[in-house]
Amino acid sequence: MIKAFKEMISRWNDFTGITDRPTFWWATLATFIVHLILSILGLVPFIAYMSGSDPTAGPAIALFILLLILYSIVTIFLAIAHLAMEIRRIRDAGLPWWFWFIQFLVSIGQVAVIVFWCLPTSKEPIINIGSNNAKKPPSQAEPKSAQEPVAETIEVSPEEAPVVEDVEEVEEVKEVVLEETPVVEEAPVVEKAMADDGTWKCECGANNDGNFCVECGAKKPE
């Protein structure tokens, strides 16, 4: 309630924004409490002034006049702040701001305006007559979304359109080609380690003096 009342005071001259339903009614309740407290404070010196036998009647009338001036200033300020909030609440309900004047035009206008204040928040105008001019407060402002790029459309004639083969047939052809392709085994690499006496050592580890390895049959390196 205190937060809603502070928002109403801080935006006392904002007639172009919006105010949601909970904030409006909490601020209205706080305004009523403030008026009640000021009325009680002004009633005490007024009663003292009206009793002629009270010796403090002189100072009481001075205090009463001071509180009356203070009460008038606060009342005018709160009336303007609440008026601005009433218009923002009507905008928040999706109605044109000038619906506030309905209360002066018809016999049940005050009831209609109270119903407007009870409506929930509407993102779209309920009655699109005139300009709403609703501006969200900074706390409720939405961030600007980045504009999405639009893809260009290219018109292609049927003769120029590419022919797309069946994907399943292409996959089957690939599998058949892979199955029929023979696997070529690599021949063993013979270590080119030759001794001075003409013997050579094969990769399998056998020492040979001929042109072929006696163990694996690998050819003698050149």
Stockholm file with secondary structure:
# STOCKHOLM 1.0

chainA/1-222         MIKAFKEMISRWNDFTGITDRPTFWWATLATFIVHLILSILGLVPFIAYMSGSDPTAGPAIALFILLLILYSIVTIFLAIAHLAMEIRRIRDAGLPWWFWFIQFLVSIGQVAVIVFWCLPTSKEPIINIGSNNAKKPPSQAEPKSAQEPVAETIEVSPEEAPVVEDVEEVEEVKEVVLEETPVVEEAPVVEKAMADDGTWKCECGANNDGNFCVECGAKKPE
#=GR chainA/1-222 SS CHHHHHHHHHTTTCCSBCCCHHHHHHHHHHHHHHHHHHHHHHHHHHHHHHCTTCTTHHHHHHHHHHHHHHHHHHHHHHHHHHHHHHHHHHHHTTSCGGGGGGGGTSTTHHHHHHHHHHSCCCSSCSSCCSCCCCBCCGGGCCCCCCCCCCCCCCCCCTTTSCCCCCHHHHHHHHHHHHHHSCCCCCCCCCCCEECTTSCEECTTSCEESSSBCTTTCCBCCC
#=GC SS_cons         CHHHHHHHHHTTTCCSBCCCHHHHHHHHHHHHHHHHHHHHHHHHHHHHHHCTTCTTHHHHHHHHHHHHHHHHHHHHHHHHHHHHHHHHHHHHTTSCGGGGGGGGTSTTHHHHHHHHHHSCCCSSCSSCCSCCCCBCCGGGCCCCCCCCCCCCCCCCCTTTSCCCCCHHHHHHHHHHHHHHSCCCCCCCCCCCEECTTSCEECTTSCEESSSBCTTTCCBCCC
//
